C-alpha cells in the first residue's frame, strides 16, 4: 500500500513539482490549493500518512490550518514549508505539532529525508495504536445521534462487528444515515489507518461502473489514455463501501462476486491479476430479496453481502431522538454560519417531532438549517416542509391545452412528487420513477425544477 501524502500550496508550480518528486519516490499524492479544501478533504476521507503544508495560504494561513488539522486528527504528521520563514514562526509551528519546517527553496534530498522521518514517526504511532485495545466510542463520537432503542441496537452491532473482517449489509430508507454507519465501522476497525473508499453505484453510468470498480490499463477502451487504479485496488487493506449496491448491473455483480471470493481480479484490458485484502460494506434502500425474485440481483451475491445485516430505523420510528438531532444540527450550523445558537420555542419543537419526515435525517438536517437562517416563522407558516418548488409562469391565461403540454405538466408533477417523497435524493427519486439518474437529471432541467424551498 503506497503511503498517501496531501500537499497544500497556493502556487501551482510548487504543487506540481512536489507531486512529481513524491510520486517518483512511490508515494500517492493529493493536491490542494488552499487550507479550507484540505480540511474538507480530511473530514470526508480517512487521513493521509503525511501532510506537506505551505505556511502562506489564501484565507486561513498555514498555522491556523495546522491547528485545525491536528484537532481533526491529533496524530497526523505535518511538514511545514515556506519562503517566508522566521525563527518565531518555526518555533510556533513545532509547538502546534509540526514535525519539521522546510525553507524554500530546499534540496530534494532534504525533502526526501524529512518525508522519510515523518512517515517513520507515523508508522510508530500506528503500531502503538494497533497494540492498544480500542475503547468503545460513543454514538456522538461516531456522529450517530440518539438514544432510542433502535439506535442503541445499531450501535451495539457496530461495536461487535467492527473488530472483525465480516462483510456488512446496511439497509434503510434514504436519509437514515447508512454512510455514517459504514464510516463508524471503519473508524473502529483494525483497518482504520487505511482508506475508506466510497462508491455510489447509482451515480455512475453502467458503462463506467466496471472501469471505476476494477480500473483499467492504457488503451483498454476508447478514451483510456492512461492506466487507472479501480476502487477495489484503492481500498486494499482498508474498507470498500458500496452505496446503493442494488443498482449494480448483473455483469458488475458477477465480476464483483468473483473478485470477493478469489480476492483478486483483472483490471479492464490487463492480463495481470491484482490481489486485494479489504473489508466490504454495502448499503441499499431497496429490498434485495424483491430484486432477486425479479431477476435484477444475484442471489449468491446477496448471501455474500448479507453476512452481518444492519437495519436502520426510519426517523418516524425513533421520534424520541428528534430533539437531540435538532440540537446537534443547530450547533453544527450555528458554528458554520457564526450564529448564536437559538433556543427553539416548545411549539416549534413539537411540530418538528410531529412531522413524519419521509426524507428522514437528511430532510430534518436541511429543515433545521433553513430554520436557523430564516427563523422559526419560516416553519410556523407551513403545514409541513416543502423542499421543492417549480419555476412557474405567471397566471394561466396563456395556458397551452394541447395533449403534449398536458403530458408535460403531468410528467413535471410526477417528478416533483418523487422528489418530495425522496426529500431531494435524486437517486432515490429516479428509482421511484423507474428511470435512470441521468434521465431524471435531464428532466429536472427540461421542466425548470428548482430546489429552492417554497416559502409563502
Order of alpha helices (4+ residues) and beta strands (2+ residues): beta-alpha-beta-alpha-beta-alpha-beta-alpha-beta-alpha-alpha-beta-alpha-beta-alpha-beta-beta-alpha-beta-alpha-beta-beta-beta-alpha-alpha-beta-alpha-alpha-alpha-alpha-beta-alpha-alpha-alpha-beta
